[in-house]
């Protein structure tokens, strides 16, 4: 525990105040609870109602080449997530819809096969750790027939990746919420957001006009975290991050087995889930007029999915979804104390990797409160992102 003595939780104070009830905030609340800290989590809407309430749930590893500390961090996180979910499922009796189903990546052109074959050799080293071995194998044909994927997209074969997995975003967040509701140390306030931070008095002003005292404040409010954190310290030349719109769809496809591998090609993910459902996504839109509506871009995505996986030809679209994901200025997640306000800790910017890393990043966010080392790459730190935002280009 740090030498900053936490205040006692009550109607107006908390050891740890967490701003944001998405996947990052929920894991942070769990880590705080496990540390014995009285925790209050506030969210502007319903818990997990933002980008964390999406459909896709793809857990994709980085390429096995050019190994570095960030790829090692993700490898460790994706490996440990399976066990973390299993433990929560045992505690709650709920399912997160997790499965290490693997992934197929079609290779439409010959030069892509040569690149993939180099990655195959690199995976033999970099994906064989901690008593496990995952493969990146270049094969000639799909083991699942021409409908998964289409034969015309794998003229040069395809990659079979055994490391990739999937999870139900809504299943995992619901399970985390259920686990947190079991604890007397964790309380929630939905429909209110942190609007201002008084670092001198260690108080946060909420959107309903009330204020909350805190021992530490973890800002995990997705893209809304960036303007809030920007109010602390000197003015910045550029925004700390941005919202990126994503659109996705959920299909009813009873003939698609839930254990089929995920498909990926040119930014399109096709993710089989339990119960004969398949998620497809996602767009990445830096510019948009209507953040929560779907449009022709999603229609095009659905059409591409059917071309990639003819097994989806008779599938019905049962849900269309759009949401805003947080992308920090230097792309990596932003985690750690604000250098101008050490009681305020950022936990945001996951963009496309949130579900695979959130449990590890939440632990890192709690580390300074407990007097521990976060153990993250330097490019993840709040200090690093602030330095980038302070420059004009």
PAFISE-151831 format. One record per residue (C-alpha): residue in one letter; x, y, z. Coordinates in steps of 0.001 Angstrom, whole numbers, plus 500000, padded with zeros to 6 digits. Each point is the difference from the previous one (the first is absolute). Layout:
N
   type       c1       c2       c3
      a        X        Y        Z
...
This chain:
393
   type       c1       c2       c3
      x   500000   500000   500000
      x   501278   503481   499210
      x   500588   502634   502682
      x   496903   501873   498789
      x   497460   498951   502597
      x   496666   499145   498361
      x   496850   501557   501359
      x   497200   497894   501402
      x   497165   499221   497650
      x   496644   501568   500698
      x   497367   501899   498129
      x   502546   502545   498838
      x   503414   498269   499934
      x   501830   496856   498929
      x   503411   498398   500277
      x   499899   499569   496221
      x   497629   501907   497755
      x   499752   498528   496519
      x   498626   502202   497236
      x   498646   497639   497347
      x   498214   496666   500141
      x   501261   498413   496789
      x   502327   497009   499775
      x   502972   502000   501356
      x   498094   501466   502938
      x   498404   496674   500921
      x   503331   498181   500123
      x   501450   502903   502014
      x   497142   499726   502492
      x   500673   496276   500323
      x   503692   500588   500632
      x   499177   502697   502578
      x   497566   497668   501732
      x   502585   497241   500114
      x   502402   502510   501573
      x   497430   500676   502736
      x   499285   503571   498900
      x   496584   501606   500346
      x   499079   500832   496430
      x   497383   502169   498335
      x   499486   499620   496260
      x   498059   502696   498142
      x   498919   499906   496375
      x   498255   502539   497790
      x   497599   497329   498760
      x   499215   496414   500921
      x   502978   497832   500895
      x   501752   498644   496887
      x   497589   501963   497848
      x   502650   501624   497815
      x   502581   498436   497709
      x   500386   497078   502421
      x   496424   498981   499227
      x   500833   499100   496412
      x   499767   496761   498061
      x   503336   498870   498608
      x   502146   498595   502821
      x   502985   499054   497829
      x   503169   499320   502008
      x   502716   500219   497380
      x   503729   499699   500716
      x   502547   502229   498334
      x   502042   498510   497175
      x   502761   497740   501370
      x   502777   501919   498225
      x   502200   502867   501279
      x   499400   499019   503614
      x   500082   502803   502557
      x   498773   500881   503489
      x   496522   500970   498772
      x   499524   496702   498190
      x   501232   498142   503074
      x   497533   501903   502172
      x   497128   499064   497702
      x   501131   496362   499836
      x   500025   499783   503794
      x   496640   501761   500247
      x   498218   497814   497461
      x   501418   496926   501685
      x   498940   501054   503496
      x   496563   501229   498922
      x   498784   496449   499475
      x   500774   499147   503630
      x   498615   503301   501312
      x   496701   499368   498235
      x   499831   496409   501207
      x   500449   501188   503597
      x   497203   502559   499623
      x   497707   497440   498430
      x   500585   497757   503012
      x   499236   502892   502384
      x   496839   501171   498283
      x   498585   496950   498238
      x   499739   502093   496822
      x   501650   499575   496602
      x   502102   502537   498127
      x   499703   498093   496732
      x   503767   499519   499835
      x   501564   497546   497559
      x   503530   499694   498601
      x   498644   499201   496561
      x   502999   501115   497946
      x   499966   502086   496850
      x   500250   499503   496222
      x   501559   502718   497854
      x   499585   499502   496231
      x   502997   500739   497776
      x   498613   501307   496691
      x   503409   500699   498355
      x   503290   498037   499766
      x   502181   502651   501661
      x   497789   499825   503114
      x   500817   496306   500359
      x   503727   500719   500077
      x   499494   502536   502773
      x   497753   497592   501921
      x   502593   497239   499746
      x   502573   502261   501661
      x   497510   500653   502787
      x   499502   496257   500405
      x   503637   499535   500957
      x   499880   502998   502350
      x   496901   498662   501756
      x   501846   496780   500818
      x   502214   502089   502283
      x   497888   502925   501132
      x   496723   498152   500519
      x   501584   497137   501951
      x   500245   501233   503577
      x   498897   499146   503516
      x   499423   496354   499162
      x   497666   500674   497069
      x   500511   500035   496257
      x   497783   501799   497529
      x   500528   499727   496276
      x   499788   502195   496929
      x   499846   497379   497267
      x   499794   500658   496272
      x   497653   497455   498450
      x   498570   499431   496536
      x   496330   499396   500788
      x   497514   500813   502663
      x   499258   497060   502311
      x   496389   501225   500049
      x   499152   499888   496300
      x   499543   502701   497368
      x   497351   501843   501989
      x   502425   500980   502793
      x   501589   501921   498308
      x   499156   500224   496295
      x   502426   498187   497717
      x   500568   503034   497755
      x   501605   502020   502821
      x   502661   497416   500807
      x   501749   499598   496666
      x   503350   499886   501844
      x   498681   498017   502951
      x   499229   501316   503455
      x   501395   500377   503482
      x   498703   497902   502871
      x   500660   501811   503282
      x   499265   497964   503145
      x   500579   502863   502472
      x   496997   502211   499139
      x   496870   499799   502127
      x   496647   501675   500462
      x   497781   501115   502841
      x   496499   501403   500269
      x   500480   503693   500898
      x   496613   500123   501686
      x   500500   496658   501683
      x   503343   501033   501494
      x   498828   503418   501183
      x   496816   498497   501497
      x   502116   497453   501855
      x   502314   502698   501361
      x   497028   502059   501175
      x   498469   496954   501688
      x   503281   499258   501774
      x   500351   503607   501179
      x   496440   500062   501320
      x   500963   497125   502300
      x   502408   502293   501846
      x   499048   502361   502797
      x   503034   502168   499144
      x   498793   500977   496528
      x   497140   502365   499257
      x   498693   501420   496730
      x   498379   503213   498822
      x   498638   499891   496466
      x   498854   502985   497977
      x   502615   502401   501388
      x   503430   500934   498691
      x   503069   501654   501464
      x   500055   503508   498555
      x   502797   501712   501924
      x   502894   499011   502239
      x   501300   502014   502944
      x   503441   498518   500537
      x   500773   502199   503016
      x   496941   498897   501914
      x   499920   496505   498467
      x   496372   500402   498953
      x   498132   499372   496775
      x   496943   501935   498893
      x   497304   497855   498389
      x   497514   500895   497285
      x   497114   500024   502497
      x   501673   502773   501982
      x   501241   497811   502849
      x   503644   499493   500889
      x   501978   496966   501099
      x   503214   499907   502011
      x   502567   497406   498983
      x   503223   498448   501110
      x   500779   499321   496344
      x   498017   500624   496844
      x   500287   497592   497068
      x   498817   501614   496775
      x   498671   497153   497853
      x   497256   501845   498142
      x   500979   498979   496476
      x   500335   502890   497550
      x   498522   502353   502617
      x   503175   499451   502024
      x   502116   502088   497640
      x   498408   503437   500537
      x   499663   499315   503730
      x   503685   499142   500405
      x   500950   502964   497821
      x   498678   502389   502659
      x   502860   499013   502317
      x   503369   501670   499615
      x   501222   502329   497243
      x   497962   500535   496830
      x   500682   497493   497221
      x   500694   500736   496354
      x   497840   497097   498821
      x   497202   497840   501431
      x   501129   497036   502092
      x   497888   497686   497880
      x   496895   499638   497904
      x   496846   497991   499565
      x   500005   497529   497108
      x   496619   498777   498831
      x   499536   496299   499405
      x   497051   498234   498406
      x   499293   496295   500350
      x   497198   497518   499404
      x   498729   496828   501596
      x   498702   497255   497740
      x   497828   496997   500731
      x   501723   497055   498317
      x   498872   496715   501617
      x   502044   497939   497546
      x   503276   501633   501083
      x   501586   497955   502787
      x   501208   502011   503013
      x   503392   498281   499941
      x   500901   501213   496505
      x   503090   502224   499868
      x   499662   503729   499560
      x   500556   501357   496500
      x   502028   503123   499277
      x   500759   501789   496738
      x   500782   503639   499237
      x   498614   501391   503243
      x   496855   497840   499987
      x   499425   497639   502931
      x   497460   497177   500007
      x   499543   498559   503475
      x   497832   496931   500722
      x   498352   500102   503426
      x   497860   497588   501965
      x   496350   499425   499131
      x   500378   500169   496231
      x   500973   503657   499950
      x   502817   501619   498039
      x   501377   503510   500531
      x   501615   502002   497225
      x   501865   503278   500200
      x   501257   502536   500320
      x   500327   503280   498213
      x   502559   502530   501252
      x   498700   503498   499340
      x   501977   503035   501105
      x   497328   502310   498565
      x   496286   499536   500476
      x   496833   502022   500414
      x   497870   497564   501994
      x   502033   497998   502522
      x   497396   497405   500918
      x   498229   499338   496718
      x   500856   497425   497341
      x   500141   500665   496271
      x   501126   498669   496640
      x   503470   499331   501324
      x   498539   497221   502109
      x   497959   498746   497048
      x   503229   499740   498030
      x   501642   498150   502886
      x   497198   497438   500078
      x   500282   499507   496237
      x   503764   499476   500279
      x   499459   497489   502802
      x   497692   497889   497845
      x   502565   500064   497194
      x   502749   498945   502388
      x   497874   497322   501690
      x   497315   498570   497681
      x   498700   498004   502979
      x   498406   503289   501077
      x   497971   500299   496799
      x   496686   499171   501692
      x   500760   501793   503283
      x   497692   502731   501266
      x   501250   503226   501537
      x   498439   500127   503462
      x   501835   503037   501405
      x   501845   503007   498630
      x   502297   501831   502403
      x   502109   503146   500073
      x   502162   501427   502750
      x   503013   502176   500762
      x   503344   498492   500954
      x   502815   501957   501690
      x   503226   500451   498041
      x   502808   501724   501891
      x   502231   502452   498174
      x   502910   497570   499702
      x   497700   497010   499343
      x   501175   497831   502927
      x   497703   499906   503045
      x   500545   502801   502522
      x   500488   498689   503528
      x   501498   501466   503144
      x   500117   503040   502280
      x   499733   503489   498573
      x   503380   501688   500641
      x   498247   503172   501220
      x   497563   498125   502250
      x   501289   496674   501296
      x   496676   499036   501585
      x   498391   500067   496523
      x   500722   496906   497925
      x   499152   499544   496314
      x   498637   496702   498723
      x   498800   500517   496450
      x   500909   499965   496313
      x   499619   496265   499407
      x   498408   500562   496564
      x   500060   496505   498430
      x   501867   498120   502750
      x   497925   500798   503097
      x   498438   496599   500599
      x   503278   498127   499679
      x   502033   502334   502232
      x   497501   501554   502419
      x   500635   497592   502884
      x   503753   500635   499814
      x   499682   503762   499509
      x   497598   500250   502939
      x   502529   498258   502209
      x   502627   502464   498793
      x   497694   502926   500801
      x   499626   498733   503573
      x   503740   499394   500377
      x   500998   503546   501061
      x   497203   500029   502579
      x   501519   496883   501507
      x   503585   501221   499694
      x   500780   497539   497214
      x   501624   500287   496589
      x   497478   500084   497142
      x   502321   497984   497756
      x   498768   501578   496746
      x   501963   501218   496977
      x   500984   503665   500271
      x   497826   500881   496994
      x   496889   499041   502017
      x   500619   502560   502724
      x   497868   503094   500479
      x   503192   502047   500106
      x   500975   498771   496537
      x   496621   500832   498464
      x   500000   503442   501593
      x   503439   500683   498531
      x   498767   499042   496534
      x   496883   502178   500401
      x   502173   502926   501094
      x   501757   500105   496618
      x   498556   501671   496912
      x   500801   497155   497610
